[in-house]
Amino acid sequence: MFNIFKKNKQVHLVNSPLNGKLIDLSKVPDQVFAERIVGDGVAIEPQEGILVSPVEGEIKQLFPTKHAIGIKAKSGSEILVHIGIDTVELDGKGFKKFVDEGQTVEVGTKLIEFDLEYIKQNATSIITPIVVTNLEEEEINVIAESEIKIEEKLFEVK
């Protein structure tokens, strides 16, 4: 039997770009992320300094300081990954990029390596928000538990 009155909601998966501990976005020590002003998602406290693509898509923005990257997923979701808090102040020191704007990426493509110890010593926090910046009526459904590994399911965008 068909329900012609129910909207068909597509679900888009966002995988983990880091190995680490899952943190609720409201606990991020930055008001812009904690209050979901930029978008909704989660944060991860990284255990190592490797960031990979959480989705298949295109690199839309790579900040000159290499601390943040914007990816437009094939699904249409726009994902912002911001490595640490106040890391823009590091002016690129401790970060190495592996992709450029306009480049197409797959899930797991290495994007950035970062010096975790340097960030711990020189920035406010290593906590890394992963947010969808173009949500309208969609919602985030977090799948991950407290510890997460690269490429494991992180959340769904409904």
N, C-alpha and C positions, 0 to 999 in steps of 0.2 A: 504494500500500500504506500502511496506517495503522499507526502505532506507538502502541497504546493504553496502553502502560506509561510513555511519556515525558510528563512534565509540560509543558503549554503555558505557557512563560514569556513574559509580556508585557513588552515593552520600552517604557519611557517616556523621552522625550527632554527634556533640559534645555538650553536655549540660553544663549548668553553674555549676561549683563546689562550688560557693559562692553566697551569697546575697551581692549585692553592686552596684556600679556605673561603667558602661562600660567606658573604656579608650582606645583610639587608641594606638596600640603598639608603634607608633612613638613618643608618649608622655611619655613613660616610662623613668625615670631618670637613665637609664643604657644603654650605647651604644650598648652592645651586644644584648639586646632585641630590642631596638629602631630601630636599623639598620637591624633587622631580621637575624642576623648572626646565631643564634641558630635554628631559624625556624620562621614560620609565624603563626599568631593567633591574640589574643586580650589580654587586661589586664583588671583587675577589681580592683577597690578600695573597699576592703571588708567593710561591715557594722557590721559584727560579726565574731568571731573567730572559725568558723567551715568550714572545707574543706571536700567535698564529691567527690566521683568518678564521672567524667563527662561522662564516657563511661563504657561499659561492657568490661572486659578484665583482664589482669594480671599485678600485680605490678612487674615491672622490676627493678626499682631502688628506694630505699628510702635512702636518704642521712643520715649519722649518726647524723647530726645536725638537722634532721627532718624539715628543711626549704624548701625542694624541693622533688618532687616525680615524677617518670617516670612510665607511664602506657602504655602497649601495648594493644591497642583496638582489639577486635575481628575482626574488619575490616582491621587490619594491620597498622593503623595509630599509631604513637608513640607520646604520649602526655606528655609534661613536664609542671608541675605546680610548679612555684617558688614563695613561699609566701614571699612577700616583697622584698626589694632591700638591699643588703649588710647584709642580715639576717644570712648568714653563720658565720659572726663574733659573733653572739649571742651564738654560740656553743651549740645549743639545748635548751637553757634556754627560757622558754615561749612556748614551743611546746610539745605536747603529741601525740604519734602515736597510731593508732588503727589497723594497718595492718602491714604485714611483706612482704619482697620480696618473690616472687613466689606465693603469695596468689591471688586467683581469686576474682574479685569484680564485682558487678552489678552497674548500674547507681544509685547513691544515697548512696552507701556504705560509711559510715563515715571513712575518712582516717586520718585526723589530726585535733586536736583542737589547737588553738594558742591564746596567750594573746595579743589582739589587742593594748591595751594601752601600754604594755611593748615594743612592736615592734615600735609603734609610737615614744616612748621616746628614744629608743636605736638603731634604724636602720635608714638608709637613707630615706626609704619610706615604706608604707604598700601596695603600688600598687603591684598587683600579676599578672605576665604574665602567660598566658595559651597558649602554642605554640605546633604546630605539628613539630616535629624535623626531620621527614623523608620524606618530600615532594619532589617530583621530578617534574612532570608536573602538578600535582594537584594544585588546588587553593583553597583558603579560601573564603567562602561567609558568611559574618557576618549577622545573622538574628536578633540578639537582638537589642533593643533600648537602651536608656541611663541608665535605672534602670533594674536590672536583679535579679531574685530569683533563689535559688538552684533548679536544675533540669529543668529549662526553657531552650528552645533551644537557644544555644549560637552562633554556627556557623556550616556550612557544609564544608566538605572536598570533593571537586569534582575531 
